[in-house]
Amino acid sequence: MDYLRTLGSAAVSTLVQKSGLNLPFSLGAKLAQVEGYYTLYDATKRDDGSQVSVFEYDFSDSSKKNMKPFAQNALRKLRTTRHPDVLKFMDAVESDSSIFIMTERVRPLSSVLAQYSTKNAQEREDWLIWGLHRISVALAFLNDQCLSTHGKLGTNSIFLSPSGEWKLGGFEVLSNPKEDNAILYTMGGLLPGSSTYTPPEVKKSGWSSLKESDPAAADAYTLGLLLHAVFNPTQPPPPTAEPPHPPPAPSSRGAIPTYMFPVFKKLLNPNPKGRLHAKGFLEIGMAETGFFTNNRLVKVCSGLDNFALASESEKATLLRTLKESASSFPPEFTSYRVLPSLLSALEFGGATAATILPLVLQFGNNVAPEEYSKVILAPITKLYASPDRGTRMALLEHLPEYADKLDKKAVSEKIFPHLQLGFSDTVALIREATVKSVILFAPKLTDRLLNNELLRLLAKAQMDSEASIRTNTCILLGRLGPSLGYNTKRKVLVPAFARALKDSFVHARVAGLMAFMATIDCFEVPELATKVIPSMAFTLVDEEKLVRDQAFKALELFTKRLEEHVAHMPETAIVPNGVEAITAAPPVATTLANSATGAAGSLAGWAISSLGKKLAASDMQTPISATDASVDRSLSVPSPASFSSHIGEISRPTYATPSHSSPAVPNAASKGKGLQLGANKVPENVAMSILAEEAAASASLEGNPWGSEDLMDVHADDDDWSAFETAPTATQTKSTLVSSFRSSQPQTPVIPGDWSLGLTNGGSSTRTPAPSTLRPIKNPSIQRAQSPISRPLSSQSSGPKSPGVHSSWEAENAWDLPAAPKPTPSLASSNSAVLTKEEKALEMARRKEERKQRIAMLKEQKKTGAKT
């Protein structure tokens, strides 16, 4: 049938184009052909694509020539009559053979009555009474305001709009008795089907008799016939239509409600002067207990029309009625009549927004999917720009009902710019609702908004004063984690969750742990060990048991993931250089320690065994200086060939008796050109004071990474490290290392060899010490001052010096050298005297004064040398 209708509409369009008419619409399917004088089509307006209806009056056939005056009258009256309950005229096209009238999209009432026969009796009754109310209003307007008679009221002259409202049309014989050549009074009987709605006075005296009577009389009689036709569509008209026009019997009532039957009889009164007119019928129905007043649809329409002017109690009553009766309303009524009115009221915001929006979404379920975006989403999207907090709160609370239907462009461009204002709202409820809504908006946001603007807003929300907002923000980040960019995950998630773990609110800390667990797949496995576990480990001893339990569960999850990962890792990442390296490698421990004592023992045993197997037994008997140059050295140690061929003489230092009251006097400088041990020595207390001063300057530059407090109490008596007080040390040098190492063999000459063991920074020295006869150490106290770790590295690696220039702290450029490394603690000598706390304080004060004097002297010498 639809195929045939399409063919018919295509044929009509083709004929219209051939006739040269420029139609402002495109004809669609044919809906009905009424009594052979007009045809109704669905159509589409060309300029904006809106849906319309077209009435075609075709009088090209000679048999239909007499229909032209009726079509012209319908066009003229419809063009000049404007009323909400009258068919809305839009455009028309006239020709010699046809007239096309374009109106709002409608359907004929006759085609819809059959559909309502299957409805619930109460729903059907409410819908019919509401329709009769709209027709009575339109008819009263024509009779009283226009002083006209409709003349052919019936089911074929009533149409339904998309909202289900009844619209009055069929103006083919609409006439005013004061007009010249009014068509009703001259040609009323020529219209097809006119006999079915002819009043008794017309049957008796003809249509011309209506010109002298009240314009409302004839229409009142046809209104009674319409009432009977809509309630009893399958029954014939009442017998009162025929002479002698007896009054309707109760048995002929049919489905007409009992409370309307008395009024029905008054409408069919054979005497036009005693007949109830449409205006009287409307007044009876709109009385306090009238059938129109108590009708739900009538009350809803009246309330929606006056919603802006109603009081708060009246608004609440209307909205409650809509909520309770929503399921019983006709779908088209809710979609096209209630929804537009509610959306219009919603724009004003206010306290009613929270009640209106749920109804809008509920009624929106009946809207066709292709129209949902235009009818529902477009007005809702505009509401996000409203500054009213009630409106914003309602939009966010009911977001799950429409979020999936929003498109990405609307969210990113129209909603998010207004949504982000909610993060900084002064009302906590708005901030919290905004945070909760992000999880639904996130899939609709662009990558730039998701990974930049949104995360900045959430970072602020995590520092909110409300604990629930901080907690919900952490939960939100845990749910958003998988959708974030790869680099964003690694930068944001760990700091965000770690901040939640330090929150004072217990549930925020639990949320942080659960967020870590939920986003475990967002981290690389090594990050679990290096970032995640260290960030949450302290929660294992949290004050709250709830947090501790969750922390252990999280740790168990992470540990299991790490165990699965390491099970596929190689046993070692060391690449052997050859077969010998493999055989020389220490054995790998095959058991794990189960206690702290066992772990300490295992560590000690491993260290001893590895050191013992680094060298062969024969190599251990050979002095370090006699090691053959062909032996494979560490990659960081240079070969002997890299050292300079200039070898100086190494001489043993001479020592004086130790004394706490006077500093040791340095020996005279050796006349040899090479660097000598003991040459141009600096007194012990002066060297130590300079080292301490430089170490303090270096520490002030580097800062204390552990804070400003002292890590060790130097005034404590117990467990004091006396080596820090009696002999502060500097970086170890290779010449003094050999001297100390060979001190037990004074008569054995030192063999030139590899001296790189005392170097740092790759051992980049350019000087090789010359062999010398070591003299015995006379004073062990002074030995500590000149031990292998007491001379700065720079004195050895500063390069060759010209003859006569001594490499000591007294050189002119000694203060220009880099700051010495921090001193390394050494064991105190067994011969050092044990000092009391007071003696220690005095000794420290004396050394401080001597240090100041020595620094002043060195500065003066440097200035004098610069002048010379």
Secondary structure, 3 states (H helix, E strand, C coil): CHHHHHHHHHHHHHHHHHCCCCCCEEEEEEEEEECCCEEEEEEEECCCCCEEEEEEEECCCHHHHHHHHHHHHHHHHHHHCCCCCECCEEEEEECCCEEEEEEECCEEHHHHHHHHCCCCHHHHHHHHHHHHHHHHHHHHHHHHHCCCECCCCCHHHEEECCCCCEEECCCCCCECCCCCCCHHHHHHHHCCCHHHHCCHHHHHHCHHHHHHCCHHHHHHHHHHHHHHHHHCCCCCCCHHHCCCCCCCCHHHCCCCCCCCHHHHHHHCCCCCCCCCCHHHHHHHHCCCCCCCCCCHHHHHHHHHHCHHHCCHHHHHHHHHHHHHHHHHCCHHHHHHHHHHHHHHHHCCCCCCHHHHHHHHHHHHCCCCHHHHHHHHHHHHHHHCCCCCHHHHHHHHHCHHHCHHHCCHHHHHHHHHHHHHHHHHCCCHHHHHHHHHHHHHHHHHCCHHHHHHHHHHHHHHHCCCCCHHHHHHHHHHHHHHHHHCCHHHHHHHHHHHHHHHHCCCCHHHHHHHHHHHHHCHHHCCHHHHHHHHHHHHHHHHHCCCHHHHHHHHHHHHHHHHHHHHHHCCCCCCCCCCCCHHHHHHCCCCCCCCCCCHHHHHHHHHHHHHHHHHCCCCHHHHCCCHHHCCCCCCCCCCCCCHHHCCCCCCCCCCCCCCCCCCCCCCCCCCCCCCCCCCCCCCCCCHHHHHHHHHHHHHHHHHHHCCCCCCCCCCCCCCCCCCCCHHHHCCCCCCCHHHHHHHHCCCCCCCCCCCCCCHHHCCHHHCCCCCCCCCCCCCCCCHHHHHHCCCCCCCCHHHHCCCCCCCCCCCCCCCCHHHCCCCCCCCCCCCCCCCCCCCHHHHHHHHHHHHHHHHHHHHHHHHHHHHHHHC
